[in-house]
Amino acid sequence: MRIRMDLLIGGNWRSFFRIGSGSQQKTRHVMEVVSLASLLLVATCIAVGVWILIAIAGSGPILALERVAMESLSDREAEPLVAKVMTSGQFDPQWLATTGFKPKGAYRIVKLPGVAGIVAWKKEGEATYLCAYLLTTGDVGIDFVTVCDGAMLTTGKSKDGHLLPSPQGHYLQTFSATTAVLYRRHQGGLKILGKIKNIVPSTSPSVLENIFATAVHQQSRCVRSHLLWPLRIPWWYFTRRSLRHDKSLAQLDAFT
C-alpha cells in the first residue's frame, strides 16, 4: 500500500495555513477591541474634562452672588436704560396702566455680570413687582415677583431661572409667553399658593433693593449647601432648565 506523501504533506500545510489564518483573525479582533476601548477612554476623558470646565466656570458666578447688590439710578442715568427696555416691544404702557403697574425705578446691579440694569414697576396695593432685566447681550428678561409672608413667588420668561435650586419658600415657575400671559400665569401661581400652602401676598412695606439682594444671597447659600455642588452644575444646566420649564407650580415636583 502506497502512502500518498504528496497528499499528507499538502494536508499538513493546509492545516498550518488554516491555523495561521485563525490566529490572524483573532489578532484583528483583539486590535478592534483595543481600538474601541481606546476611543471610549478618550471620549470619557473629554466628557469628564468638559464637565469639570463647566463646573469651574459655573462656580465663580455662584460664589459672586454673595456680593451682589442693587442700586437705584438717577433719572438721568435711568433714561437710556428705560428706553432700551421699552423699545423691546414687550411692555405696553396701556396694559401696564390697566393692570395697575406703576413705575418703581431703574437700578444697576453690582457684581452680577451679564445684567446691564433693571427697570421695575410695582402693582398698586400689592407687593408684586414686574422686573425687566436688560442683559449685556441686548436681550430683555422678564420676572413677576410677589413677596409673601415668609415666601416669594417668581414667574419668569427664561428657562434659565430653573438652572439652580431655589431656597425653601422661594417658588419659581417659567413659561415661554408674552408679558400679559406671563402675568396671568403668575396670578394662577398665587392662587395655588393661597389654596394649597395658605400663602398670600404680603401687605407690609417692602424695599425692592433689599428683596432682590436677599433673594440672590439666599440662593447662593442654598446652592452651596448641596454636597459637591460645583460638580452638580453641569447636571443642573443640562436637565433642570428644560425639564422644569413651561410647568405650573402644581406640575413641579418640588412644589408637592
Backbone hydrogen bonds in HBPLUS format (Angstrom, degrees):
<---DONOR---> <-ACCEPTOR-->    atom                        ^
c    i                          cat <-CA-CA->   ^        H-A-AA   ^      H-
h    n   atom  resd res      DA  || num        DHA   H-A  angle D-A-AA Bond
n    s   type  num  typ     dist DA aas  dist angle  dist       angle   num
A0005-MET N   A0003-ILE O   2.93 MM   2  5.68 115.2  2.36 113.9  96.6     1
A0008-LEU N   A0004-ARG O   3.06 MM   4  6.38 159.2  2.10 149.6 156.0     2
A0009-ILE N   A0005-MET O   2.80 MM   4  5.89 170.6  1.81 151.4 154.4     3
A0010-GLY N   A0006-ASP O   2.84 MM   4  5.84 155.9  1.90 137.0 145.2     4
A0011-GLY N   A0007-LEU O   2.69 MM   4  5.81 154.5  1.76 144.1 151.4     5
A0012-ASN N   A0008-LEU O   2.98 MM   4  6.24 155.8  2.04 146.4 152.5     6
A0013-TRP N   A0009-ILE O   3.00 MM   4  6.34 160.5  2.04 153.0 157.8     7
A0014-ARG N   A0010-GLY O   2.96 MM   4  6.20 157.2  2.01 148.7 155.2     8
A0015-SER N   A0011-GLY O   2.94 MM   4  6.16 153.7  2.01 147.0 154.2     9
A0016-PHE N   A0012-ASN O   2.91 MM   4  6.19 152.3  1.99 146.0 154.0    10
A0017-PHE N   A0013-TRP O   2.92 MM   4  6.26 159.0  1.97 152.6 157.1    11
A0018-ARG N   A0014-ARG O   2.94 MM   4  6.17 148.3  2.04 142.8 151.9    12
A0019-ILE N   A0015-SER O   2.98 MM   4  6.25 154.3  2.05 147.5 153.9    13
A0020-GLY N   A0016-PHE O   2.90 MM   4  6.21 157.5  1.95 147.3 154.1    14
A0021-SER N   A0017-PHE O   2.81 MM   4  5.97 156.2  1.86 145.3 151.7    15
A0022-GLY N   A0018-ARG O   3.00 MM   4  6.22 155.6  2.06 144.4 150.5    16
A0023-SER N   A0019-ILE O   2.99 MM   4  6.28 153.8  2.06 148.4 155.5    17
A0024-GLN N   A0020-GLY O   3.00 MM   4  6.29 152.7  2.08 147.1 154.4    18
A0025-GLN N   A0021-SER O   3.04 MM   4  6.35 152.7  2.12 146.7 153.7    19
A0026-LYS N   A0022-GLY O   2.98 MM   4  6.25 158.9  2.02 148.8 154.4    20
A0027-THR N   A0023-SER O   2.88 MM   4  6.11 153.9  1.95 145.7 153.3    21
A0028-ARG N   A0024-GLN O   2.89 MM   4  6.17 159.1  1.93 149.4 154.6    22
A0029-HIS N   A0025-GLN O   2.91 MM   4  6.14 155.8  1.97 147.2 154.2    23
A0030-VAL N   A0026-LYS O   2.89 MM   4  6.15 158.7  1.93 149.7 155.3    24
A0031-MET N   A0027-THR O   2.88 MM   4  6.14 158.2  1.93 149.6 155.8    25
A0032-GLU N   A0028-ARG O   2.91 MM   4  6.15 150.9  1.99 146.3 154.0    26
A0033-VAL N   A0029-HIS O   2.98 MM   4  6.27 157.9  2.03 149.4 155.0    27
A0034-VAL N   A0030-VAL O   2.88 MM   4  6.14 159.6  1.92 150.9 156.8    28
A0035-SER N   A0031-MET O   2.85 MM   4  6.03 157.3  1.91 145.7 152.2    29
A0036-LEU N   A0032-GLU O   2.90 MM   4  6.10 159.7  1.94 148.1 153.6    30
A0037-ALA N   A0033-VAL O   2.88 MM   4  6.09 160.1  1.92 148.9 154.8    31
A0038-SER N   A0034-VAL O   2.86 MM   4  6.08 151.1  1.94 145.9 154.1    32
A0039-LEU N   A0035-SER O   2.92 MM   4  6.22 156.4  1.98 148.4 154.5    33
A0040-LEU N   A0036-LEU O   2.91 MM   4  6.17 160.5  1.95 151.1 156.7    34
A0041-LEU N   A0037-ALA O   2.90 MM   4  6.09 151.3  1.98 143.1 151.2    35
A0042-VAL N   A0038-SER O   2.91 MM   4  6.15 159.6  1.95 150.4 155.5    36
A0043-ALA N   A0039-LEU O   2.84 MM   4  6.05 164.4  1.86 151.9 156.6    37
A0044-THR N   A0040-LEU O   2.85 MM   4  5.98 154.7  1.91 143.8 151.1    38
A0045-CYS N   A0041-LEU O   2.92 MM   4  6.14 158.7  1.97 147.4 153.1    39
A0046-ILE N   A0042-VAL O   2.92 MM   4  6.19 156.9  1.97 150.3 156.6    40
A0047-ALA N   A0043-ALA O   2.88 MM   4  6.09 162.5  1.91 149.2 154.1    41
A0048-VAL N   A0044-THR O   2.86 MM   4  6.06 162.2  1.90 152.3 157.1    42
A0049-GLY N   A0045-CYS O   2.88 MM   4  6.00 153.6  1.94 142.0 150.0    43
A0050-VAL N   A0046-ILE O   2.85 MM   4  6.12 159.9  1.89 154.2 158.9    44
A0051-TRP N   A0047-ALA O   2.91 MM   4  6.08 160.1  1.95 146.9 153.0    45
A0052-ILE N   A0048-VAL O   2.93 MM   4  6.14 159.5  1.97 149.3 154.2    46
A0053-LEU N   A0049-GLY O   2.95 MM   4  6.17 155.6  2.01 146.3 153.3    47
A0054-ILE N   A0050-VAL O   2.94 MM   4  6.20 160.5  1.98 154.2 158.5    48
A0055-ALA N   A0051-TRP O   2.96 MM   4  6.19 154.9  2.03 144.7 152.4    49
A0056-ILE N   A0052-ILE O   2.87 MM   4  6.12 157.0  1.92 150.5 156.1    50
A0057-ALA N   A0053-LEU O   2.86 MM   4  6.03 164.5  1.88 150.0 154.8    51
A0058-GLY N   A0054-ILE O   2.88 MM   4  5.97 149.7  1.97 145.4 153.1    52
A0059-SER N   A0055-ALA O   3.07 MM   4  6.08 132.3  2.31 137.6 148.8    53
A0063-LEU N   A0059-SER O   3.01 MM   4  6.27 160.2  2.05 156.9 162.0    54
A0064-ALA N   A0060-GLY O   2.94 MM   4  6.17 148.4  2.04 149.0 159.0    55
A0065-LEU N   A0061-PRO O   3.11 MM   4  6.30 123.4  2.45 136.7 149.1    56
A0065-LEU N   A0062-ILE O   3.24 MM   3  5.27 144.1  2.37  96.8 106.7    57
A0067-ARG N   A0064-ALA O   2.92 MM   3  5.59 161.6  1.95 120.9 126.8    58
A0068-VAL N   A0065-LEU O   3.20 MM   3  5.14 167.4  2.22 105.6 109.3    59
A0069-ALA N   A0110-VAL O   3.17 MM  41  5.05 150.8  2.26 129.6 136.2    60
A0110-VAL N   A0069-ALA O   2.80 MM  41  5.05 161.0  1.83 150.7 155.4    61
A0071-GLU N   A0108-ARG O   2.95 MM  37  5.33 170.5  1.95 159.0 162.2    62
A0108-ARG N   A0071-GLU O   2.84 MM  37  5.33 155.7  1.90 155.9 161.3    63
A0073-LEU N   A0106-ALA O   2.87 MM  33  5.64 161.0  1.91 154.0 148.9    64
A0078-ALA N   A0074-SER O   2.83 MM   4  5.97 145.1  1.95 150.8 161.8    65
A0079-GLU N   A0075-ASP O   3.19 MM   4  6.26 140.9  2.36 145.2 151.6    66
A0082-VAL N   A0078-ALA O   2.86 MM   4  6.02 168.5  1.87 170.3 173.7    67
A0083-ALA N   A0079-GLU O   2.97 MM   4  6.09 161.2  2.01 152.4 158.1    68
A0084-LYS N   A0080-PRO O   3.09 MM   4  6.24 158.4  2.13 143.7 148.1    69
A0085-VAL N   A0081-LEU O   3.11 MM   4  6.37 157.3  2.17 148.3 154.5    70
A0086-MET N   A0082-VAL O   2.90 MM   4  6.09 167.1  1.91 157.3 160.5    71
A0087-THR N   A0083-ALA O   3.02 MM   4  6.13 148.0  2.13 145.1 153.2    72
A0088-SER N   A0085-VAL O   3.17 MM   3  5.45 158.5  2.22 106.6 112.8    73
A0089-GLY N   A0086-MET O   3.45 MM   3  6.18 171.8  2.45 114.7 117.1    74
A0095-TRP N   A0092-ASP O   2.96 MM   3  5.20 114.6  2.40 103.9 120.0    75
A0096-LEU N   A0092-ASP O   2.94 MM   4  6.24 161.3  1.97 161.2 167.3    76
A0097-ALA N   A0093-PRO O   3.01 MM   4  6.23 158.1  2.05 146.4 151.6    77
A0098-THR N   A0094-GLN O   2.89 MM   4  6.08 159.2  1.94 149.2 155.4    78
A0099-THR N   A0095-TRP O   2.98 MM   4  6.11 157.8  2.03 152.4 157.1    79
A0101-PHE N   A0096-LEU O   2.84 MM   5  5.09 154.3  1.91 162.5 158.2    80
A0100-GLY N   A0097-ALA O   3.23 MM   3  5.15 153.2  2.30  97.6 105.6    81
A0124-GLU N   A0100-GLY O   2.93 MM  24  5.63 155.2  1.99 152.3 158.1    82
A0102-LYS N   A0122-LYS O   2.89 MM  20  5.36 170.4  1.90 144.2 141.3    83
A0122-LYS N   A0102-LYS O   2.79 MM  20  5.36 156.1  1.84 155.6 157.7    84
A0104-LYS N   A0120-ALA O   2.79 MM  16  5.30 162.5  1.82 141.4 138.7    85
A0105-GLY N   A0120-ALA O   3.31 MM  15  5.54 152.2  2.39 141.0 137.9    86
A0120-ALA N   A0105-GLY O   2.90 MM  15  5.54 168.7  1.91 172.0 173.8    87
A0107-TYR N   A0118-ILE O   2.74 MM  11  5.09 155.8  1.79 152.4 159.1    88
A0118-ILE N   A0107-TYR O   2.88 MM  11  5.09 157.8  1.93 142.3 147.9    89
A0136-THR N   A0114-GLY O   2.94 MM  22  5.19 155.6  2.00 126.9 130.1    90
A0116-ALA N   A0134-LEU O   2.68 MM  18  5.47 144.5  1.80 151.5 163.9    91
A0134-LEU N   A0117-GLY O   2.92 MM  17  5.41 160.8  1.96 154.8 160.1    92
A0119-VAL N   A0132-ALA O   2.96 MM  13  5.17 158.5  2.00 145.7 152.4    93
A0132-ALA N   A0119-VAL O   2.81 MM  13  5.17 167.2  1.83 158.9 163.2    94
A0121-TRP N   A0130-LEU O   2.90 MM   9  5.09 149.6  1.99 140.8 150.7    95
A0130-LEU N   A0121-TRP O   2.85 MM   9  5.09 160.8  1.88 142.8 148.8    96
A0123-LYS N   A0128-THR O   2.91 MM   5  5.52 169.2  1.92 166.0 168.3    97
A0126-GLU N   A0123-LYS O   3.30 MM   3  5.64 154.3  2.37 135.0 130.5    98
A0147-VAL N   A0127-ALA O   2.93 MM  20  5.55 160.4  1.97 159.5 161.4    99
A0129-TYR N   A0145-VAL O   2.69 MM  16  5.13 162.4  1.72 151.4 156.9   100
A0145-VAL N   A0129-TYR O   2.84 MM  16  5.13 163.2  1.87 149.3 155.1   101
A0131-CYS N   A0143-ASP O   2.81 MM  12  5.19 175.6  1.81 166.0 166.8   102
A0143-ASP N   A0131-CYS O   2.97 MM  12  5.19 151.4  2.06 149.4 156.0   103
A0133-TYR N   A0141-GLY O   2.81 MM   8  4.83 158.6  1.85 133.5 140.6   104
A0141-GLY N   A0133-TYR O   2.83 MM   8  4.83 156.5  1.89 139.9 143.6   105
A0135-LEU N   A0139-ASP O   2.87 MM   4  5.39 171.2  1.88 166.3 167.7   106
A0138-GLY N   A0135-LEU O   2.93 MM   3  5.38 161.4  1.96 113.6 119.8   107
A0157-LYS N   A0142-ILE O   3.18 MM  15  5.69 138.0  2.36 160.2 159.0   108
A0144-PHE N   A0155-THR O   2.86 MM  11  5.12 158.9  1.90 140.3 147.3   109
A0155-THR N   A0144-PHE O   2.85 MM  11  5.12 158.8  1.89 148.3 155.6   110
A0146-THR N   A0153-LEU O   2.89 MM   7  5.28 161.6  1.92 153.1 159.4   111
A0153-LEU N   A0146-THR O   3.03 MM   7  5.28 162.9  2.06 149.6 155.0   112
A0202-SER N   A0147-VAL O   2.80 MM  55  5.84 177.6  1.80 141.9 141.9   113
A0148-CYS N   A0151-ALA O   2.93 MM   3  4.91 158.3  1.98 137.8 136.8   114
A0151-ALA N   A0148-CYS O   3.41 MM   3  4.91 173.9  2.41  99.6 101.3   115
A0152-MET N   A0169-GLY O   2.94 MM  17  6.36 143.6  2.07 165.9 161.1   116
A0171-TYR N   A0152-MET O   2.77 MM  19  6.02 164.8  1.79 175.3 169.8   117
A0154-THR N   A0171-TYR O   2.88 MM  17  6.27 157.6  1.93 153.6 160.4   118
A0173-GLN N   A0154-THR O   3.03 MM  19  6.52 150.5  2.12 158.0 166.4   119
A0156-GLY N   A0173-GLN O   2.92 MM  17  6.42 150.6  2.01 150.7 157.4   120
A0175-PHE N   A0156-GLY O   2.98 MM  19  6.52 151.7  2.06 154.3 158.4   121
A0161-GLY N   A0158-SER O   3.16 MM   3  5.95 169.1  2.17 117.7 121.2   122
A0162-HIS N   A0159-LYS O   3.02 MM   3  5.77 162.8  2.05 119.4 123.8   123
A0163-LEU N   A0160-ASP O   3.00 MM   3  5.10 163.2  2.03 111.5 113.9   124
A0170-HIS N   A0167-PRO O   3.07 MM   3  5.57 160.4  2.11 135.8 136.4   125
A0246-ASP N   A0174-THR O   2.81 MM  72  5.70 143.0  1.94 136.7 148.7   126
A0182-LEU N   A0178-THR O   2.82 MM   4  5.95 156.7  1.88 152.1 159.7   127
A0183-TYR N   A0179-THR O   2.99 MM   4  6.22 147.7  2.10 143.6 151.5   128
A0184-ARG N   A0180-ALA O   3.16 MM   4  6.52 151.5  2.24 143.2 150.5   129
A0185-ARG N   A0181-VAL O   2.94 MM   4  6.27 153.0  2.02 149.0 156.8   130
A0186-HIS N   A0182-LEU O   2.91 MM   4  6.20 145.9  2.02 140.4 150.4   131
A0187-GLN N   A0183-TYR O   2.90 MM   4  6.23 156.8  1.95 150.6 156.0   132
A0188-GLY N   A0184-ARG O   2.92 MM   4  6.18 151.5  2.00 143.3 151.5   133
A0189-GLY N   A0185-ARG O   2.91 MM   4  6.23 147.6  2.01 143.8 152.4   134
A0190-LEU N   A0186-HIS O   2.99 MM   4  6.35 151.7  2.08 149.1 156.6   135
A0191-LYS N   A0187-GLN O   3.05 MM   4  6.35 151.3  2.14 145.3 152.6   136
A0192-ILE N   A0188-GLY O   3.07 MM   4  6.37 153.3  2.14 144.9 151.9   137
A0193-LEU N   A0189-GLY O   2.96 MM   4  6.24 161.1  1.99 150.7 155.5   138
A0194-GLY N   A0190-LEU O   2.93 MM   4  6.14 157.4  1.99 146.9 153.0   139
A0195-LYS N   A0191-LYS O   2.92 MM   4  6.07 152.6  1.99 146.6 154.0   140
A0196-ILE N   A0192-ILE O   2.88 MM   4  5.88 173.8  1.89 158.3 160.3   141
A0197-LYS N   A0193-LEU O   2.90 MM   4  5.02 136.1  2.09 122.1 136.0   142
A0199-ILE N   A0193-LEU O   3.09 MM   6  5.29 174.8  2.09 117.2 118.9   143
A0210-ASN N   A0207-VAL O   3.06 MM   3  5.49 120.2  2.44 108.6 122.1   144
A0211-ILE N   A0207-VAL O   2.99 MM   4  6.27 159.4  2.04 154.8 161.6   145
A0212-PHE N   A0208-LEU O   2.89 MM   4  6.05 169.3  1.90 159.9 161.2   146
A0213-ALA N   A0209-GLU O   3.13 MM   4  6.25 173.2  2.13 147.2 149.4   147
A0214-THR N   A0210-ASN O   2.94 MM   4  5.91 164.6  1.96 147.9 153.0   148
A0215-ALA N   A0211-ILE O   3.03 MM   4  6.11 161.5  2.06 146.9 152.2   149
A0216-VAL N   A0212-PHE O   3.04 MM   4  6.26 161.7  2.07 154.4 159.1   150
A0217-HIS N   A0213-ALA O   2.97 MM   4  6.14 164.6  1.99 152.7 157.1   151
A0218-GLN N   A0214-THR O   2.94 MM   4  6.08 158.8  1.99 149.2 155.2   152
A0219-GLN N   A0215-ALA O   3.03 MM   4  6.23 150.9  2.12 142.2 149.9   153
A0220-SER N   A0216-VAL O   3.05 MM   4  6.31 156.5  2.11 148.0 154.1   154
A0221-ARG N   A0217-HIS O   3.09 MM   4  6.40 160.7  2.13 149.1 153.5   155
A0222-CYS N   A0218-GLN O   2.89 MM   4  6.07 150.4  1.97 143.6 152.6   156
A0223-VAL N   A0219-GLN O   2.92 MM   4  6.15 165.1  1.95 156.2 158.2   157
A0224-ARG N   A0220-SER O   3.09 MM   4  6.29 164.4  2.11 148.3 152.7   158
A0225-SER N   A0222-CYS O   3.19 MM   3  5.21 150.2  2.29  98.6 107.5   159
A0226-HIS N   A0223-VAL O   3.21 MM   3  5.84 166.7  2.23 116.2 120.3   160
A0231-LEU N   A0228-LEU O   3.07 MM   3  5.74 128.4  2.34 119.0 130.3   161
A0232-ARG N   A0229-TRP O   3.04 MM   3  5.07 145.9  2.16 101.7 112.2   162
A0233-ILE N   A0230-PRO O   3.27 MM   3  5.49 152.3  2.35 102.7 110.5   163
A0236-TRP N   A0232-ARG O   2.90 MM   4  6.19 164.0  1.92 162.1 167.1   164
A0237-TYR N   A0233-ILE O   2.84 MM   4  6.03 158.8  1.89 154.2 160.6   165
A0238-PHE N   A0234-PRO O   2.97 MM   4  6.17 162.4  2.00 153.4 156.3   166
A0239-THR N   A0235-TRP O   3.00 MM   4  5.94 134.8  2.21 146.2 157.2   167
A0240-ARG N   A0236-TRP O   2.99 MM   4  4.94 122.2  2.33 116.0 132.4   168
A0243-LEU N   A0239-THR O   3.05 MM   4  6.01 167.9  2.07 166.1 169.5   169
A0244-ARG N   A0240-ARG O   3.06 MM   4  5.89 152.9  2.14 152.0 155.7   170
A0251-GLN N   A0248-SER O   2.97 MM   3  5.25 138.6  2.15 104.7 116.5   171
A0252-LEU N   A0248-SER O   3.20 MM   4  6.49 129.1  2.48 146.0 159.7   172
A0252-LEU N   A0249-LEU O   3.21 MM   3  5.26 141.8  2.37  99.2 109.7   173
A0255-PHE N   A0252-LEU O   3.08 MM   3  5.52 142.5  2.23 106.9 117.0   174
